[in-house]
Amino acid sequence: MILDSKPARWGTKAYRDAKDLYMKAFPAWERFSMFSLLAMSLHRNVKFHAIYNGDQFCGITYYAENDKTVYLTYLAINEELRGQGYGSKILTMLEDRFPDKQIVIDIEPVTSKAKNYKQRVSRLKFYERNGFHRTDQKLKDPDGEFEALTTGKKLDKESFIDTLRQMSFGFYQAKVEK
């Protein structure tokens, strides 16, 4: 399996594939508008990519980076290909591309009262199998609270906050705290 990452630029096939999956994979309250995603991806350190295996569309990544951190804001796999190792392969691609940086993701908190508790547990286990570990930090914004996971030994909170600020040109108002 050799994966290729293509920028999801307006008007391209990569954009259409990425947009369709993005709209299906994430609930409205977790999504930025497509306009915002594209505008933020104009920043040189923000990437919106469609991932392909040959001609087969596999998934999307949306991430921001700085000197120490890669914040993987969105990762989604084509529904038809889930459970076939594509998510792990994409995470490995990112780790290979950024060997000296912590990769940070955020997930819905794993609480037994959640309606989608089993899905949350599965998601956490997937990321743990792929080298991420839990931190004591939460990403809090007006839409909710998310648990921060990282590949680093310890979450570099200041670098993570800086990445959030850079990604959104300072407009995304989230807090990172216990």
C-alpha positions as CSV (number, residue, x, y, z in Angstrom):
1,M,0.0,0.0,0.0
2,I,1.7,3.2,-1.2
3,L,-0.3,6.3,-0.3
4,D,-0.1,9.7,-2.0
5,S,-1.2,12.9,-0.4
6,K,-2.7,15.6,-2.6
7,P,-3.6,19.2,-1.6
8,A,-7.4,19.7,-1.4
9,R,-7.6,22.9,-3.4
10,W,-10.8,24.5,-4.5
11,G,-12.1,23.0,-7.8
12,T,-9.9,19.9,-7.8
13,K,-10.9,16.3,-7.6
14,A,-9.0,16.1,-4.3
15,Y,-11.1,18.9,-3.0
16,R,-14.4,17.3,-4.0
17,D,-13.4,13.9,-2.5
18,A,-12.2,15.6,0.7
19,K,-15.2,17.8,1.1
20,D,-17.7,14.8,0.6
21,L,-15.9,12.7,3.2
22,Y,-15.5,15.7,5.6
23,M,-19.2,16.5,5.5
24,K,-20.1,12.8,6.1
25,A,-17.5,11.9,8.7
26,F,-17.9,14.8,11.2
27,P,-21.1,16.2,12.8
28,A,-21.9,19.8,12.0
29,W,-21.0,21.0,15.5
30,E,-17.4,19.6,15.1
31,R,-16.8,21.1,11.6
32,F,-15.4,24.4,10.5
33,S,-17.1,25.7,7.4
34,M,-15.4,24.7,4.1
35,F,-14.7,28.3,3.5
36,S,-12.8,28.5,6.8
37,L,-10.9,25.3,6.1
38,L,-9.8,26.5,2.8
39,A,-8.9,30.0,4.1
40,M,-6.9,28.5,7.0
41,S,-5.1,26.2,4.6
42,L,-3.7,29.2,2.8
43,H,-1.3,29.5,5.7
44,R,1.9,27.8,4.8
45,N,1.8,25.7,7.9
46,V,-1.7,24.4,7.5
47,K,-2.4,21.4,5.2
48,F,-5.7,20.0,3.9
49,H,-5.0,16.8,2.0
50,A,-6.9,14.0,0.2
51,I,-5.1,10.7,0.5
52,Y,-5.1,8.2,-2.3
53,N,-3.8,4.7,-2.9
54,G,-3.3,4.9,-6.7
55,D,-6.7,6.2,-8.0
56,Q,-8.6,5.0,-4.9
57,F,-9.6,7.8,-2.6
58,C,-8.7,6.7,1.0
59,G,-9.2,9.6,3.4
60,I,-8.4,13.1,4.5
61,T,-6.0,14.8,6.8
62,Y,-6.2,18.4,8.0
63,Y,-3.3,19.6,10.2
64,A,-1.4,22.6,11.3
65,E,2.3,22.6,12.3
66,N,4.9,24.7,14.0
67,D,8.5,24.0,15.1
68,K,7.5,21.5,17.8
69,T,3.9,20.4,17.1
70,V,1.6,18.9,14.4
71,Y,-2.0,19.3,15.4
72,L,-4.0,16.7,13.4
73,T,-7.4,18.5,13.5
74,Y,-9.2,16.0,11.2
75,L,-8.5,12.5,10.1
76,A,-11.2,10.5,8.3
77,I,-11.1,7.3,6.2
78,N,-13.4,6.5,3.3
79,E,-16.3,4.5,4.7
80,E,-15.7,1.6,2.3
81,L,-12.1,1.3,3.4
82,R,-12.4,1.5,7.2
83,G,-10.8,-1.4,9.1
84,Q,-8.3,-2.1,6.4
85,G,-5.3,-0.3,7.9
86,Y,-5.5,3.0,6.1
87,G,-5.9,5.1,9.2
88,S,-2.8,3.5,10.7
89,K,-0.9,4.0,7.5
90,I,-1.8,7.7,7.3
91,L,-0.7,8.2,10.9
92,T,2.6,6.5,10.1
93,M,3.0,8.8,7.1
94,L,2.6,11.8,9.4
95,E,5.1,10.4,11.9
96,D,7.6,9.7,9.2
97,R,7.1,13.2,7.8
98,F,7.5,14.9,11.2
99,P,9.8,12.6,13.3
100,D,11.0,15.3,15.7
101,K,7.6,16.8,16.4
102,Q,4.8,15.8,18.8
103,I,1.6,15.0,16.9
104,V,-1.5,16.0,18.8
105,I,-5.1,15.0,18.2
106,D,-8.3,15.6,20.2
107,I,-11.1,13.1,20.7
108,E,-14.4,13.2,22.4
109,P,-13.9,12.4,26.1
110,V,-14.3,8.7,26.9
111,T,-17.1,8.8,29.4
112,S,-19.5,5.9,30.1
113,K,-22.5,8.2,30.0
114,A,-21.9,9.2,26.4
115,K,-24.4,7.8,23.8
116,N,-21.6,6.7,21.6
117,Y,-19.4,5.3,24.4
118,K,-18.3,2.2,22.5
119,Q,-17.3,4.3,19.5
120,R,-15.3,6.6,21.8
121,V,-13.5,3.6,23.4
122,S,-12.7,2.2,19.9
123,R,-11.3,5.5,18.7
124,L,-9.1,5.8,21.8
125,K,-7.8,2.2,21.4
126,F,-7.1,2.9,17.7
127,Y,-5.0,6.0,18.6
128,E,-3.2,4.2,21.4
129,R,-2.3,1.3,19.1
130,N,-0.8,3.9,16.8
131,G,1.5,5.5,19.4
132,F,-0.7,8.2,21.0
133,H,-1.3,8.4,24.7
134,R,-3.7,10.3,26.9
135,T,-2.7,13.6,28.6
136,D,-4.3,15.4,31.4
137,Q,-5.2,18.3,29.1
138,K,-8.5,19.1,27.4
139,L,-9.2,21.3,24.4
140,K,-12.3,23.4,25.4
141,D,-14.2,25.6,23.0
142,P,-17.8,26.9,22.8
143,D,-18.9,23.6,21.2
144,G,-17.5,21.3,23.8
145,E,-14.6,19.6,25.4
146,F,-12.2,17.2,23.8
147,E,-9.4,15.1,25.3
148,A,-5.9,15.8,24.0
149,L,-3.7,12.9,22.9
150,T,-0.1,13.1,21.8
151,T,2.8,11.1,20.5
152,G,5.2,13.1,22.6
153,K,6.4,12.0,26.0
154,K,4.5,14.9,27.5
155,L,2.1,17.3,25.8
156,D,3.9,20.6,25.1
157,K,0.9,22.7,25.9
158,E,2.4,26.1,24.9
159,S,3.4,24.7,21.5
160,F,0.0,23.2,21.0
161,I,-1.7,26.5,21.9
162,D,0.6,28.3,19.5
163,T,-0.4,25.9,16.7
164,L,-4.1,26.5,17.3
165,R,-3.5,30.2,17.2
166,Q,-1.5,30.1,14.0
167,M,-3.9,27.7,12.3
168,S,-6.9,30.1,12.8
169,F,-5.1,33.4,12.4
170,G,-6.0,33.9,16.1
171,F,-9.8,33.6,15.5
172,Y,-10.3,30.1,17.0
173,Q,-10.9,30.7,20.7
174,A,-10.1,27.5,22.5
175,K,-8.5,26.8,25.8
176,V,-6.2,24.0,26.7
177,E,-6.4,23.1,30.4
178,K,-7.0,20.3,32.9
